[in-house]
Amino acid sequence: MADVTVEISDLRGWAGQVGRASADMGTAHGYATSNVADADFGRILELITSDYASLLTAFHTILQTDGTGLGKARSALGASADTYKAADDRSRERFAELPGGETGDITDDGVANGFDDLAPAAAELSAPTDAGAALPEVSFGWILDKVCELVVWVGGPDPREYVTQWVAGDVAKASRQVSAWQHVADCVDAVDANLDSGRAAITHTWTGDASAASAKHMDKWSTCLTDQSSAMRQVASHLHDAIDQAVKMAQVVVDIIKTVISLVSAALSNAAIPFYGQWKLIKTVKEAITMINSARKVIMVFWNVLNMVKALIIATVATFSAESLPPVPTAEVPA
C-alpha cells in the first residue's frame, strides 16, 4: 500500500484557490490603504489620533503580509504538485518512489473538483459610506466673541478655548472608515470560507505526511484570518461608538453655548440701565459661567469614553502582528 495518495489536478486546483486567496488579500490591502488611510479626524477625536494611527500601520502591514504569506503557500503547493508529477513520470510502476523513500499512488484525471470559491471575496470591498454622521453646524458670529469677553471679564473660562474649539472635526470621514473596516472584515471572512471549502476538498484526494503538514499549516491560516476579521469588527464598533458619543457631546455643548448667548445677549440689551442693568448683566454672566462649566463636564465625560476606546485600540494592535502568522511553508513533499 502506498504511503501517499494524490490526484495532481486536485492539488493544482487547491494551489490555485490558495493563490486566489492571496490575490484577494492583496486587493483588501489596496482597499484599506485607500479608504482607511489616516487617523486625522480633527480636534473632536484628537485623543485617539496617535494610537489609531499606529493601529492603521499594523492593519495595512498585516493585510499585505497575509497576501504574501498565502502566495508562498500557493507556491509550495504548486511545487509539491510538480514534485509528485516528476516522480510519477520517472516511475514504471503503479507506486512512484518519492523523495525520502515513500511510495505514492499518483493519479491525474485532468479535472480539479471542489476548488471553486464559494463567493468572490473581493466583491465585499464596496465603497464605504458615512451613514449620515455629522457634527451640528455652528456659526455663532461676532456675538460669541462679545459673550466670551464678558465671561472672561467676570472671571470665567473663555468658552472659545475650553469648549467650542472641541466641537470641530470630520466625523463623516471617521464614519466612512467604520464602513471600510467592516467591508475588509467581510472580505477576510469570505477568504477564510473559501479556504475552508478547499481545505476540506483536498483531503479526499491527497493523503500522507505532506498532506497532514499542509492541512496543519492552513488550519493556522484559518485561525489567524478569523482572529483578524474579529479584531477588524471590534475596531469598527469602537470607532462607531466614539463617533456616536462625539456627535451627542457636540450637540449638548452647542445647545448650552446657544443658551448662554441668548441669556447674555438679553442681559446686554438692558446693560445701559443704571445699576440694575449692570447688576443683571453680571448676574447673568455668572449664571452663564455655570452653564459653560457644565459643558466642560460633558466634554470630560466624552474624553473618558475616548480613553476607553484608546485602550481598546491599543489592545487590538497585537492581533495584527506578523509574528502571529504561520511560518513560510516549503514544498509539501517530504525530502
Residue pairs with C-beta under 8 A, 6 or more apart in sequence:
2 95
2 102
2 103
2 104
2 105
3 98
3 102
3 103
3 104
3 208
3 209
4 98
4 102
4 103
4 104
4 105
4 106
4 207
4 208
4 209
4 210
4 211
5 104
5 105
5 106
5 205
5 206
5 207
5 208
6 84
6 104
6 105
6 106
6 107
6 205
6 206
6 207
6 208
6 211
7 107
7 108
7 109
7 205
7 206
8 81
8 84
8 85
8 88
8 106
8 107
8 108
9 108
9 109
9 110
9 111
9 112
10 112
10 113
10 114
10 115
10 201
10 202
10 204
10 205
10 206
11 77
11 80
11 81
11 84
11 202
11 205
11 206
12 77
12 78
12 81
12 112
13 112
13 113
13 114
13 115
13 198
14 77
14 112
14 115
14 198
14 199
14 201
14 202
14 206
15 74
15 77
15 78
15 81
16 74
16 112
16 115
17 115
17 116
17 117
17 194
17 195
17 198
18 70
18 73
18 74
18 77
18 195
18 198
18 218
19 70
19 71
19 74
20 117
20 194
21 70
21 121
21 191
21 194
21 195
22 66
22 67
22 68
22 69
22 70
22 71
22 73
22 74
23 67
23 122
24 67
24 121
24 122
24 187
24 190
24 191
25 63
25 66
25 67
25 70
25 188
25 191
26 64
26 67
27 122
27 125
27 187
28 63
28 66
28 67
28 121
28 122
28 125
28 184
28 187
28 188
28 191
29 60
29 63
29 64
29 66
29 67
31 125
31 180
31 183
31 184
31 187
32 59
32 60
32 63
32 180
32 184
33 60
35 128
35 176
35 177
35 180
36 56
36 59
36 60
36 177
36 180
36 181
36 184
37 56
38 53
38 56
39 48
39 49
39 50
39 52
39 53
39 56
40 49
40 170
41 49
41 169
41 170
41 171
41 173
41 174
42 168
42 169
42 170
43 165
43 166
43 168
43 169
44 135
44 166
44 167
44 168
44 169
44 171
44 246
44 249
44 250
45 169
45 171
45 174
45 242
45 243
45 246
45 306
46 169
47 303
47 306
47 307
47 310
48 242
48 306
48 309
48 310
48 313
51 310
51 313
51 314
52 239
52 313
54 317
55 235
55 313
55 316
55 317
55 320
58 317
58 320
58 321
59 232
59 235
59 320
61 320
61 322
62 228
62 320
62 321
62 322
62 325
63 184
65 322
65 325
66 224
66 225
66 228
66 325
69 221
69 325
69 326
69 328
70 221
72 328
72 329
73 217
73 218
73 221
73 326
73 329
76 214
76 329
76 330
76 331
76 332
77 214
77 332
79 331
79 333
80 210
80 214
80 331
80 332
80 333
82 331
83 98
83 99
83 331
83 333
84 96
84 98
84 104
84 106
84 333
85 106
85 108
87 96
87 97
87 98
87 99
87 104
87 106
88 96
88 104
88 106
88 108
90 96
90 97
91 97
91 106
94 105
95 103
95 104
95 105
96 103
96 104
96 105
96 106
97 103
97 104
98 104
98 333
98 334
99 333
99 334
99 335
100 334
100 335
102 208
102 209
102 334
104 208
113 201
114 197
114 198
114 200
114 201
114 202
114 204
115 198
115 201
115 202
117 194
117 197
118 190
118 193
118 194
118 197
119 190
119 193
119 194
120 190
121 187
121 188
121 190
121 191
121 194
122 187
123 190
124 183
124 186
124 187
124 190
125 183
125 184
125 187
126 183
128 176
128 177
128 178
128 179
128 180
128 183
129 175
129 176
129 179
130 172
130 173
130 175
130 176
130 179
131 175
131 178
131 179
133 171
133 172
133 174
133 175
133 243
133 247
134 171
134 172
134 247
135 167
135 168
135 169
135 171
135 246
135 247
135 250
136 167
136 247
136 250
136 251
136 254
138 164
138 167
138 254
138 257
140 164
140 257
140 258
140 261
143 261
143 265
144 159
144 160
144 164
144 257
144 261
145 160
146 264
146 268
147 159
147 260
147 261
147 264
147 265
147 288
148 158
148 159
148 160
150 264
150 268
150 281
150 285
151 157
151 158
151 159
151 264
151 285
151 288
151 289
151 292
152 158
153 285
154 282
154 285
154 286
154 289
155 289
156 285
156 286
156 288
156 289
156 292
157 163
157 289
157 292
157 293
157 296
159 257
159 260
159 292
159 295
162 292
162 296
163 253
163 256
163 257
163 292
163 295
163 296
163 299
164 253
164 257
166 250
166 253
166 299
167 250
167 253
167 254
169 246
171 243
171 246
171 247
174 239
174 242
174 243
175 240
175 243
177 239
178 236
178 239
178 240
178 243
179 236
181 232
181 233
181 235
181 236
181 239
182 232
182 233
182 236
184 232
185 229
185 230
185 232
185 233
185 236
186 229
188 225
188 228
188 229
188 232
189 225
189 226
189 229
191 225
192 222
192 225
192 226
192 229
195 218
195 221
195 222
195 225
196 222
199 215
199 218
199 219
199 222
202 211
202 214
203 211
203 215
206 214
209 334
210 332
210 333
210 334
211 332
213 332
214 329
214 332
217 326
217 329
217 332
220 325
220 326
221 325
221 326
224 324
224 325
224 326
227 319
227 324
228 319
228 320
230 319
231 316
231 319
231 320
234 312
234 316
235 313
235 316
238 309
238 312
238 313
239 309
241 305
241 309
242 305
242 306
242 309
245 302
245 305
245 306
246 302
249 298
249 299
249 301
249 302
252 295
252 298
253 295
253 298
253 299
256 291
256 292
256 294
256 295
256 298
257 292
257 295
259 291
260 288
260 291
260 292
263 284
263 287
263 288
264 281
264 284
264 285
264 288
266 284
267 280
267 281
267 283
267 284
267 285
268 281
270 276
270 277
270 280
270 281
271 277
271 278
271 280
271 281
273 280
318 324
